[in-house]
Amino acid sequence: MNLEQQRAKAHQLCADASVSVLPYGGAWWLLGQGVSRVVGELAGLSQCDLRRYQVTPR
């Protein structure tokens, strides 16, 4: 699978998980409910990268 196909697969994975993919400088910001992560490259993104973090009240 080439780089463009891997990026397209990552975009679809994010869309399925209701996670937005936003450009963030030279990287990508993955933003959704319980997900806030910056990654340098979308290719190679997996489902475990989109795990929701647990919100703990202070």
All heavy atoms as a GROMACS GRO file, in nm:
protein
  447
    1MET      N    1   0.086  -0.116   0.000
    1MET     CA    2   0.000   0.000   0.000
    1MET      C    3   0.091   0.124   0.000
    1MET      O    4   0.182   0.134   0.082
    1MET     CB    5  -0.089  -0.002   0.124
    1MET     CG    6  -0.198   0.098   0.120
    1MET     SD    7  -0.312   0.097   0.262
    1MET     CE    8  -0.350  -0.072   0.290
    2ASN      N    9   0.064   0.217  -0.089
    2ASN     CA   10   0.150   0.335  -0.095
    2ASN      C   11   0.106   0.440   0.008
    2ASN      O   12   0.004   0.427   0.076
    2ASN     CB   13   0.156   0.393  -0.237
    2ASN     CG   14   0.024   0.455  -0.281
    2ASN    OD1   15  -0.054   0.502  -0.200
    2ASN    ND2   16   0.000   0.456  -0.412
    3LEU      N   17   0.183   0.548   0.016
    3LEU     CA   18   0.162   0.651   0.117
    3LEU      C   19   0.025   0.718   0.104
    3LEU      O   20  -0.044   0.738   0.205
    3LEU     CB   21   0.274   0.755   0.106
    3LEU     CG   22   0.286   0.855   0.218
    3LEU    CD1   23   0.311   0.786   0.350
    3LEU    CD2   24   0.399   0.952   0.189
    4GLU      N   25  -0.016   0.750  -0.016
    4GLU     CA   26  -0.146   0.815  -0.036
    4GLU      C   27  -0.261   0.724   0.004
    4GLU      O   28  -0.361   0.770   0.061
    4GLU     CB   29  -0.162   0.860  -0.182
    4GLU     CG   30  -0.071   0.977  -0.218
    4GLU     CD   31  -0.092   1.099  -0.129
    4GLU    OE1   32  -0.208   1.132  -0.098
    4GLU    OE2   33   0.008   1.160  -0.089
    5GLN      N   34  -0.250   0.595  -0.024
    5GLN     CA   35  -0.354   0.500   0.016
    5GLN      C   36  -0.360   0.488   0.168
    5GLN      O   37  -0.469   0.480   0.225
    5GLN     CB   38  -0.327   0.364  -0.046
    5GLN     CG   39  -0.350   0.359  -0.195
    5GLN     CD   40  -0.305   0.227  -0.255
    5GLN    OE1   41  -0.208   0.166  -0.208
    5GLN    NE2   42  -0.372   0.184  -0.360
    6GLN      N   43  -0.245   0.489   0.233
    6GLN     CA   44  -0.242   0.482   0.380
    6GLN      C   45  -0.304   0.607   0.441
    6GLN      O   46  -0.375   0.599   0.541
    6GLN     CB   47  -0.099   0.465   0.430
    6GLN     CG   48  -0.041   0.330   0.401
    6GLN     CD   49   0.102   0.316   0.450
    6GLN    OE1   50   0.162   0.411   0.500
    6GLN    NE2   51   0.157   0.198   0.437
    7ARG      N   52  -0.278   0.723   0.382
    7ARG     CA   53  -0.338   0.847   0.432
    7ARG      C   54  -0.490   0.845   0.413
    7ARG      O   55  -0.565   0.888   0.501
    7ARG     CB   56  -0.278   0.967   0.361
    7ARG     CG   57  -0.138   0.997   0.406
    7ARG     CD   58  -0.079   1.114   0.331
    7ARG     NE   59   0.057   1.139   0.373
    7ARG     CZ   60   0.148   1.198   0.298
    7ARG    NH1   61   0.116   1.239   0.176
    7ARG    NH2   62   0.269   1.218   0.344
    8ALA      N   63  -0.535   0.797   0.298
    8ALA     CA   64  -0.679   0.788   0.272
    8ALA      C   65  -0.745   0.692   0.371
    8ALA      O   66  -0.855   0.718   0.422
    8ALA     CB   67  -0.705   0.742   0.129
    9LYS      N   68  -0.678   0.583   0.401
    9LYS     CA   69  -0.729   0.486   0.499
    9LYS      C   70  -0.738   0.550   0.637
    9LYS      O   71  -0.835   0.531   0.710
    9LYS     CB   72  -0.639   0.363   0.503
    9LYS     CG   73  -0.685   0.255   0.596
    9LYS     CD   74  -0.591   0.136   0.594
    9LYS     CE   75  -0.632   0.036   0.699
    9LYS     NZ   76  -0.536  -0.075   0.710
   10ALA      N   77  -0.639   0.631   0.673
   10ALA     CA   78  -0.639   0.700   0.802
   10ALA      C   79  -0.753   0.802   0.809
   10ALA      O   80  -0.819   0.814   0.912
   10ALA     CB   81  -0.505   0.769   0.825
   11HIS      N   82  -0.776   0.875   0.700
   11HIS     CA   83  -0.888   0.970   0.697
   11HIS      C   84  -1.020   0.896   0.716
   11HIS      O   85  -1.108   0.944   0.789
   11HIS     CB   86  -0.890   1.047   0.564
   11HIS     CG   87  -0.805   1.169   0.564
   11HIS    ND1   88  -0.844   1.288   0.622
   11HIS    CD2   89  -0.681   1.191   0.514
   11HIS    CE1   90  -0.750   1.378   0.606
   11HIS    NE2   91  -0.649   1.322   0.541
   12GLN      N   92  -1.037   0.782   0.652
   12GLN     CA   93  -1.160   0.704   0.666
   12GLN      C   94  -1.175   0.650   0.808
   12GLN      O   95  -1.284   0.653   0.865
   12GLN     CB   96  -1.162   0.589   0.566
   12GLN     CG   97  -1.293   0.513   0.566
   12GLN     CD   98  -1.412   0.601   0.531
   12GLN    OE1   99  -1.406   0.676   0.435
   12GLN    NE2  100  -1.517   0.594   0.610
   13LEU      N  101  -1.065   0.605   0.867
   13LEU     CA  102  -1.066   0.556   1.004
   13LEU      C  103  -1.110   0.666   1.100
   13LEU      O  104  -1.193   0.644   1.188
   13LEU     CB  105  -0.926   0.505   1.041
   13LEU     CG  106  -0.907   0.442   1.176
   13LEU    CD1  107  -0.985   0.310   1.185
   13LEU    CD2  108  -0.760   0.416   1.201
   14CYS      N  109  -1.059   0.786   1.079
   14CYS     CA  110  -1.097   0.901   1.163
   14CYS      C  111  -1.244   0.937   1.142
   14CYS      O  112  -1.316   0.965   1.238
   14CYS     CB  113  -1.008   1.020   1.133
   14CYS     SG  114  -0.839   0.999   1.193
   15ALA      N  115  -1.289   0.937   1.019
   15ALA     CA  116  -1.428   0.968   0.989
   15ALA      C  117  -1.522   0.867   1.056
   15ALA      O  118  -1.624   0.905   1.113
   15ALA     CB  119  -1.452   0.972   0.839
   16ASP      N  120  -1.485   0.740   1.052
   16ASP     CA  121  -1.567   0.636   1.115
   16ASP      C  122  -1.574   0.654   1.266
   16ASP      O  123  -1.674   0.618   1.328
   16ASP     CB  124  -1.512   0.497   1.081
   16ASP     CG  125  -1.528   0.462   0.935
   16ASP    OD1  126  -1.606   0.529   0.864
   16ASP    OD2  127  -1.459   0.367   0.890
   17ALA      N  128  -1.468   0.709   1.325
   17ALA     CA  129  -1.462   0.729   1.470
   17ALA      C  130  -1.510   0.868   1.510
   17ALA      O  131  -1.498   0.906   1.626
   17ALA     CB  132  -1.320   0.706   1.520
   18SER      N  133  -1.562   0.947   1.414
   18SER     CA  134  -1.607   1.084   1.438
   18SER      C  135  -1.496   1.173   1.494
   18SER      O  136  -1.515   1.251   1.586
   18SER     CB  137  -1.727   1.087   1.533
   18SER     OG  138  -1.835   1.017   1.477
   19VAL      N  139  -1.378   1.158   1.437
   19VAL     CA  140  -1.261   1.237   1.475
   19VAL      C  141  -1.225   1.326   1.358
   19VAL      O  142  -1.209   1.279   1.245
   19VAL     CB  143  -1.142   1.145   1.514
   19VAL    CG1  144  -1.016   1.227   1.538
   19VAL    CG2  145  -1.177   1.061   1.635
   20SER      N  146  -1.212   1.456   1.383
   20SER     CA  147  -1.174   1.551   1.279
   20SER      C  148  -1.023   1.548   1.259
   20SER      O  149  -0.948   1.532   1.355
   20SER     CB  150  -1.216   1.692   1.318
   20SER     OG  151  -1.354   1.701   1.333
   21VAL      N  152  -0.980   1.566   1.136
   21VAL     CA  153  -0.839   1.573   1.102
   21VAL      C  154  -0.812   1.715   1.055
   21VAL      O  155  -0.860   1.757   0.950
   21VAL     CB  156  -0.802   1.472   0.991
   21VAL    CG1  157  -0.655   1.482   0.955
   21VAL    CG2  158  -0.838   1.330   1.034
   22LEU      N  159  -0.739   1.790   1.136
   22LEU     CA  160  -0.714   1.931   1.108
   22LEU      C  161  -0.565   1.955   1.086
   22LEU      O  162  -0.483   1.904   1.161
   22LEU     CB  163  -0.761   2.017   1.226
   22LEU     CG  164  -0.906   1.994   1.271
   22LEU    CD1  165  -0.930   2.057   1.407
   22LEU    CD2  166  -1.001   2.050   1.168
   23PRO      N  167  -0.529   2.035   0.984
   23PRO     CA  168  -0.387   2.068   0.966
   23PRO      C  169  -0.339   2.151   1.086
   23PRO      O  170  -0.412   2.237   1.137
   23PRO     CB  171  -0.384   2.151   0.838
   23PRO     CG  172  -0.523   2.174   0.797
   23PRO     CD  173  -0.614   2.095   0.884
   24TYR      N  174  -0.219   2.123   1.132
   24TYR     CA  175  -0.165   2.189   1.251
   24TYR      C  176  -0.016   2.211   1.228
   24TYR      O  177   0.066   2.127   1.263
   24TYR     CB  178  -0.190   2.102   1.373
   24TYR     CG  179  -0.157   2.166   1.506
   24TYR    CD1  180  -0.242   2.262   1.560
   24TYR    CD2  181  -0.044   2.129   1.576
   24TYR    CE1  182  -0.214   2.320   1.682
   24TYR    CE2  183  -0.016   2.187   1.699
   24TYR     CZ  184  -0.100   2.282   1.751
   24TYR     OH  185  -0.073   2.339   1.872
   25GLY      N  186   0.017   2.322   1.162
   25GLY     CA  187   0.156   2.346   1.124
   25GLY      C  188   0.197   2.242   1.021
   25GLY      O  189   0.131   2.225   0.920
   26GLY      N  190   0.304   2.171   1.047
   26GLY     CA  191   0.348   2.064   0.957
   26GLY      C  192   0.297   1.927   1.002
   26GLY      O  193   0.349   1.824   0.960
   27ALA      N  194   0.197   1.927   1.089
   27ALA     CA  195   0.144   1.802   1.144
   27ALA      C  196  -0.008   1.800   1.129
   27ALA      O  197  -0.065   1.882   1.058
   27ALA     CB  198   0.184   1.792   1.292
   28TRP      N  199  -0.072   1.704   1.196
   28TRP     CA  200  -0.217   1.690   1.192
   28TRP      C  201  -0.269   1.681   1.335
   28TRP      O  202  -0.214   1.611   1.418
   28TRP     CB  203  -0.257   1.562   1.117
   28TRP     CG  204  -0.213   1.564   0.976
   28TRP    CD1  205  -0.099   1.507   0.926
   28TRP    CD2  206  -0.277   1.628   0.867
   28TRP    NE1  207  -0.090   1.532   0.792
   28TRP    CE2  208  -0.199   1.607   0.753
   28TRP    CE3  209  -0.393   1.702   0.854
   28TRP    CZ2  210  -0.234   1.655   0.629
   28TRP    CZ3  211  -0.428   1.751   0.730
   28TRP    CH2  212  -0.348   1.727   0.619
   29TRP      N  213  -0.378   1.752   1.359
   29TRP     CA  214  -0.443   1.748   1.490
   29TRP      C  215  -0.567   1.662   1.477
   29TRP      O  216  -0.656   1.692   1.398
   29TRP     CB  217  -0.478   1.889   1.532
   29TRP     CG  218  -0.538   1.904   1.669
   29TRP    CD1  219  -0.540   1.812   1.769
   29TRP    CD2  220  -0.602   2.020   1.720
   29TRP    NE1  221  -0.602   1.863   1.879
   29TRP    CE2  222  -0.641   1.991   1.852
   29TRP    CE3  223  -0.631   2.145   1.667
   29TRP    CZ2  224  -0.708   2.083   1.932
   29TRP    CZ3  225  -0.698   2.237   1.747
   29TRP    CH2  226  -0.735   2.205   1.878
   30LEU      N  227  -0.573   1.555   1.554
   30LEU     CA  228  -0.689   1.464   1.556
   30LEU      C  229  -0.776   1.508   1.674
   30LEU      O  230  -0.732   1.502   1.789
   30LEU     CB  231  -0.644   1.320   1.572
   30LEU     CG  232  -0.539   1.273   1.472
   30LEU    CD1  233  -0.499   1.129   1.501
   30LEU    CD2  234  -0.587   1.288   1.330
   31LEU      N  235  -0.896   1.553   1.644
   31LEU     CA  236  -0.981   1.612   1.746
   31LEU      C  237  -1.121   1.553   1.740
   31LEU      O  238  -1.186   1.554   1.635
   31LEU     CB  239  -0.988   1.763   1.725
   31LEU     CG  240  -1.065   1.844   1.828
   31LEU    CD1  241  -1.002   1.830   1.965
   31LEU    CD2  242  -1.069   1.990   1.786
   32GLY      N  243  -1.164   1.500   1.852
   32GLY     CA  244  -1.298   1.444   1.863
   32GLY      C  245  -1.335   1.433   2.010
   32GLY      O  246  -1.260   1.476   2.097
   33GLN      N  247  -1.450   1.377   2.039
   33GLN     CA  248  -1.491   1.362   2.177
   33GLN      C  249  -1.400   1.262   2.248
   33GLN      O  250  -1.396   1.144   2.214
   33GLN     CB  251  -1.635   1.315   2.186
   33GLN     CG  252  -1.682   1.303   2.328
   33GLN     CD  253  -1.826   1.342   2.346
   33GLN    OE1  254  -1.894   1.374   2.251
   33GLN    NE2  255  -1.872   1.338   2.468
   34GLY      N  256  -1.323   1.312   2.344
   34GLY     CA  257  -1.230   1.227   2.416
   34GLY      C  258  -1.101   1.201   2.342
   34GLY      O  259  -1.018   1.124   2.389
   35VAL      N  260  -1.080   1.265   2.229
   35VAL     CA  261  -0.957   1.245   2.150
   35VAL      C  262  -0.900   1.383   2.116
   35VAL      O  263  -0.970   1.469   2.063
   35VAL     CB  264  -0.986   1.170   2.018
   35VAL    CG1  265  -0.860   1.157   1.936
   35VAL    CG2  266  -1.046   1.034   2.045
   36SER      N  267  -0.775   1.405   2.153
   36SER     CA  268  -0.704   1.527   2.116
   36SER      C  269  -0.557   1.489   2.105
   36SER      O  270  -0.488   1.474   2.206
   36SER     CB  271  -0.724   1.637   2.220
   36SER     OG  272  -0.656   1.754   2.180
   37ARG      N  273  -0.510   1.472   1.983
   37ARG     CA  274  -0.375   1.422   1.961
   37ARG      C  275  -0.317   1.488   1.838
   37ARG      O  276  -0.386   1.510   1.740
   37ARG     CB  277  -0.380   1.271   1.943
   37ARG     CG  278  -0.250   1.210   1.902
   37ARG     CD  279  -0.257   1.062   1.902
   37ARG     NE  280  -0.252   1.023   2.042
   37ARG     CZ  281  -0.256   0.900   2.084
   37ARG    NH1  282  -0.270   0.802   2.000
   37ARG    NH2  283  -0.248   0.872   2.212
   38VAL      N  284  -0.190   1.521   1.843
   38VAL     CA  285  -0.118   1.574   1.728
   38VAL      C  286  -0.024   1.466   1.677
   38VAL      O  287   0.051   1.407   1.755
   38VAL     CB  288  -0.039   1.702   1.765
   38VAL    CG1  289   0.044   1.750   1.647
   38VAL    CG2  290  -0.134   1.811   1.811
   39VAL      N  291  -0.032   1.438   1.546
   39VAL     CA  292   0.056   1.339   1.484
   39VAL      C  293   0.129   1.404   1.366
   39VAL      O  294   0.075   1.493   1.301
   39VAL     CB  295  -0.020   1.214   1.436
   39VAL    CG1  296  -0.081   1.139   1.553
   39VAL    CG2  297  -0.128   1.249   1.336
   40GLY      N  298   0.250   1.358   1.341
   40GLY     CA  299   0.328   1.413   1.232
   40GLY      C  300   0.286   1.359   1.096
   40GLY      O  301   0.299   1.427   0.995
   41GLU      N  302   0.236   1.238   1.093
   41GLU     CA  303   0.199   1.172   0.967
   41GLU      C  304   0.075   1.087   0.989
   41GLU      O  305   0.064   1.018   1.090
   41GLU     CB  306   0.314   1.085   0.919
   41GLU     CG  307   0.287   1.006   0.793
   41GLU     CD  308   0.248   1.093   0.675
   41GLU    OE1  309   0.331   1.174   0.631
   41GLU    OE2  310   0.133   1.080   0.628
   42LEU      N  311  -0.017   1.093   0.895
   42LEU     CA  312  -0.140   1.014   0.904
   42LEU      C  313  -0.119   0.870   0.862
   42LEU      O  314  -0.187   0.780   0.912
   42LEU     CB  315  -0.250   1.077   0.818
   42LEU     CG  316  -0.304   1.211   0.866
   42LEU    CD1  317  -0.405   1.264   0.767
   42LEU    CD2  318  -0.365   1.199   1.004
   43ALA      N  319  -0.027   0.848   0.769
   43ALA     CA  320  -0.002   0.711   0.721
   43ALA      C  321   0.043   0.625   0.838
   43ALA      O  322   0.128   0.665   0.918
   43ALA     CB  323   0.105   0.713   0.612
   44GLY      N  324  -0.018   0.511   0.852
   44GLY     CA  325   0.017   0.419   0.961
   44GLY      C  326  -0.070   0.437   1.085
   44GLY      O  327  -0.050   0.368   1.184
   45LEU      N  328  -0.165   0.528   1.080
   45LEU     CA  329  -0.255   0.551   1.193
   45LEU      C  330  -0.341   0.426   1.212
   45LEU      O  331  -0.386   0.365   1.116
   45LEU     CB  332  -0.344   0.671   1.161
   45LEU     CG  333  -0.418   0.737   1.276
   45LEU    CD1  334  -0.319   0.802   1.372
   45LEU    CD2  335  -0.515   0.838   1.224
   46SER      N  336  -0.364   0.389   1.337
   46SER     CA  337  -0.446   0.271   1.364
   46SER      C  338  -0.557   0.305   1.463
   46SER      O  339  -0.559   0.414   1.520
   46SER     CB  340  -0.359   0.157   1.420
   46SER     OG  341  -0.311   0.192   1.548
   47GLN      N  342  -0.646   0.212   1.483
   47GLN     CA  343  -0.760   0.232   1.572
   47GLN      C  344  -0.713   0.263   1.714
   47GLN      O  345  -0.774   0.345   1.783
   47GLN     CB  346  -0.849   0.108   1.572
   47GLN     CG  347  -0.976   0.123   1.654
   47GLN     CD  348  -1.070   0.228   1.598
   47GLN    OE1  349  -1.082   0.242   1.478
   47GLN    NE2  350  -1.135   0.300   1.684
   48CYS      N  351  -0.606   0.202   1.760
   48CYS     CA  352  -0.559   0.226   1.897
   48CYS      C  353  -0.507   0.369   1.914
   48CYS      O  354  -0.503   0.420   2.025
   48CYS     CB  355  -0.456   0.123   1.940
   48CYS     SG  356  -0.301   0.132   1.851
   49ASP      N  357  -0.469   0.435   1.805
   49ASP     CA  358  -0.427   0.575   1.812
   49ASP      C  359  -0.544   0.668   1.837
   49ASP      O  360  -0.524   0.784   1.873
   49ASP     CB  361  -0.356   0.617   1.683
   49ASP     CG  362  -0.228   0.543   1.661
   49ASP    OD1  363  -0.154   0.520   1.758
   49ASP    OD2  364  -0.200   0.506   1.545
   50LEU      N  365  -0.665   0.619   1.817
   50LEU     CA  366  -0.785   0.701   1.833
   50LEU      C  367  -0.861   0.669   1.961
   50LEU      O  368  -0.976   0.707   1.976
   50LEU     CB  369  -0.878   0.682   1.712
   50LEU     CG  370  -0.816   0.717   1.578
   50LEU    CD1  371  -0.915   0.688   1.467
   50LEU    CD2  372  -0.771   0.861   1.573
   51ARG      N  373  -0.796   0.601   2.054
   51ARG     CA  374  -0.862   0.569   2.181
   51ARG      C  375  -0.896   0.695   2.256
   51ARG      O  376  -0.818   0.789   2.260
   51ARG     CB  377  -0.770   0.484   2.269
   51ARG     CG  378  -0.789   0.337   2.245
   51ARG     CD  379  -0.712   0.260   2.345
   51ARG     NE  380  -0.584   0.232   2.278
   51ARG     CZ  381  -0.478   0.185   2.336
   51ARG    NH1  382  -0.477   0.162   2.463
   51ARG    NH2  383  -0.369   0.161   2.267
   52ARG      N  384  -1.012   0.696   2.314
   52ARG     CA  385  -1.057   0.811   2.391
   52ARG      C  386  -0.986   0.813   2.526
   52ARG      O  387  -0.968   0.708   2.587
   52ARG     CB  388  -1.207   0.806   2.412
   52ARG     CG  389  -1.282   0.807   2.280
   52ARG     CD  390  -1.432   0.804   2.303
   52ARG     NE  391  -1.504   0.776   2.182
   52ARG     CZ  392  -1.530   0.866   2.088
   52ARG    NH1  393  -1.490   0.989   2.104
   52ARG    NH2  394  -1.595   0.833   1.981
   53TYR      N  395  -0.949   0.932   2.568
   53TYR     CA  396  -0.889   0.944   2.700
   53TYR      C  397  -1.000   0.960   2.803
   53TYR      O  398  -1.110   1.004   2.771
   53TYR     CB  399  -0.789   1.060   2.707
   53TYR     CG  400  -0.846   1.195   2.670
   53TYR    CD1  401  -0.912   1.273   2.765
   53TYR    CD2  402  -0.832   1.246   2.542
   53TYR    CE1  403  -0.965   1.396   2.731
   53TYR    CE2  404  -0.886   1.369   2.508
   53TYR     CZ  405  -0.951   1.443   2.602
   53TYR     OH  406  -1.002   1.565   2.568
   54GLN      N  407  -0.970   0.927   2.925
   54GLN     CA  408  -1.070   0.935   3.030
   54GLN      C  409  -1.062   1.074   3.094
   54GLN      O  410  -0.956   1.118   3.138
   54GLN     CB  411  -1.046   0.828   3.135
   54GLN     CG  412  -1.152   0.822   3.241
   54GLN     CD  413  -1.130   0.706   3.335
   54GLN    OE1  414  -1.022   0.650   3.342
   54GLN    NE2  415  -1.233   0.670   3.408
   55VAL      N  416  -1.174   1.141   3.100
   55VAL     CA  417  -1.180   1.273   3.161
   55VAL      C  418  -1.202   1.257   3.310
   55VAL      O  419  -1.292   1.187   3.354
   55VAL     CB  420  -1.295   1.357   3.099
   55VAL    CG1  421  -1.307   1.492   3.168
   55VAL    CG2  422  -1.274   1.372   2.951
   56THR      N  423  -1.116   1.321   3.387
   56THR     CA  424  -1.125   1.313   3.531
   56THR      C  425  -1.154   1.454   3.586
   56THR      O  426  -1.074   1.545   3.562
   56THR     CB  427  -0.993   1.261   3.592
   56THR    OG1  428  -0.962   1.136   3.531
   56THR    CG2  429  -1.004   1.244   3.741
   57PRO      N  430  -1.264   1.472   3.655
   57PRO     CA  431  -1.293   1.605   3.709
   57PRO      C  432  -1.193   1.642   3.819
   57PRO      O  433  -1.144   1.555   3.891
   57PRO     CB  434  -1.434   1.590   3.767
   57PRO     CG  435  -1.459   1.445   3.778
   57PRO     CD  436  -1.366   1.374   3.686
   58ARG      N  437  -1.164   1.771   3.826
   58ARG     CA  438  -1.070   1.819   3.929
   58ARG      C  439  -1.144   1.874   4.047
   58ARG      O  440  -1.246   1.925   4.043
   58ARG     CB  441  -0.981   1.927   3.871
   58ARG     CG  442  -0.893   1.874   3.764
   58ARG     CD  443  -0.805   1.985   3.716
   58ARG     NE  444  -0.726   1.936   3.604
   58ARG     CZ  445  -0.616   1.993   3.565
   58ARG    NH1  446  -0.569   2.097   3.624
   58ARG    NH2  447  -0.550   1.944   3.463
   0.00000   0.00000   0.00000
